[in-house]
Amino acid sequence: MAKDEGTVVAPADSRMVWGSFTDGEPLFIKGKFFDLEELLGSASWWRHFADGDWSVFRLTLDKYHYSHAPVSGVVKDFFVLDGACHACNPAAVVEVVTPYSKNRRHVTILDTDVPDGSQVGTVAMVEVAALMIGDIVQCYSDEKYASPKPVTPGMFLRRGAPKSRYRPGGSTDVLLFERGRVRMSPDLVRAQQRADVASRFSHAFRAPLAETEVRVRSIIAERAE
C-alpha cells in the first residue's frame, strides 16, 4: 500500500466504477443516479455528498470477502439500515435507479480532517448486502486480523486495515466523497472511458463505461490540492 496518507485506497478486491453527482458527469441520469437520502436512510449526512463524487466496488463471488478502510479518520457515525437483498450486478443497477437504497446496508461516516487522518473531508462507506449474503460482520483490526472489534463512533480507523467481511459471497461497497476533496486516479479514469471495452454497464447506458478490476489497498484517488 502507498505510504502517502493523502491517497484513497480500494476497500476490496473488486470491479470499480466511479462518477459524480454533478450535472454532466458520468452516470448522471434524470438528475441523479443514487437517491442519497434513501441510500443513507434519510440521515442528514446525505447533504455532505449531494454534489460530490462516488465510487462503486462490486465484490463478485470469487473475491476475497473482507472490506478495508479506504481512508484514515474518526468514525463520526455508524448505523445499520435493514432491507431486503437484491442483486447488485449492473443489470439490477440499471433496472432500479436506486437499488442500493433497497438492500440491507451498513453505513460508516468518517471524518478524515483529524490528526493522522487522510485530510480528504467527510467520507461515507456504505456496505451493501446482496443476494446470498447472510450477514455483514464489522470486525475492524489495527493489526492484521488479530483483535477484531465492532465499528463504533469515536474509533479511529486506519487506512487499509480490515474493517468488515461479507458472510458468505460477494456484495458491494459504495464510497461517497465531498465535492472537490478527492481526484480520481487518471489511469482509472482512462480505463473507464475506453471505447474499445464493453461491460454490462456500457450496454445498459449505451456509453463507454468499463468496470476496472482493482486490488484491495491499491490507490483509487488522491487528495485534491
Phi, psi and omega in degrees: 000140179299141182282339183296114183293342180277012176256150175258134183246155179297133180283347185199161165293119192193180173249126192244141164227157181222165178187191183224152173277357180282138182305135176096349180274167181305140176072016176278105189236121179050042175090344181193160172252311173256150164268099188300321182297321177290316183303318182263018173069035180064009176293150184294350181299336185300332181296333179296333191245007189301329179236027182260204183247161178219160171216144182239133181237114179266119175266108178280168189299335183274001186273165169291126197260024171264146168253147183238158178295126181280340182217168174260134179177178181264135178288114178273332180201149173213130179207158181247132179245124184277163179171172176287174178244118178245168179294145177250022179279166184304324180299319179289324178299320182286319184293322181242121187298325181238061186297325186288342178283350181267341188266158172297136185207151175252130183244124177241125178255123184244132172262112182264353180273058182227165176305133182070006178277174183280348176060045178236026177081201177276133181233134174253135173243118182246117179259122191248128177277131179255183174304144178077002179271123179279327185190158167249120185254117175281120187211058183294139177217128179293325185237109181050234179240027194288325186221068184296140178211157180296153175276127181223154178304141181097342178290148170262123177259132182264131181309129177090349182283146177302134183243317184202170175218149176267135184229110346263187168078182183269164178200213188219138169250139175238130175248137178239137182233151175288155182298132173076008183264339179227158176233121182296147181299130183304324181294326178289324177298313181297318182296319182293329185266007179297129181276345183268004179237129180251146174224175178294332173292316181302313182297321184290319184264358178055041179206154177300121180201077185271134171288148178242130175290126177234149177264147177305138180075002175282151183289130174244339182200167178223164180299131177282130181271000000 
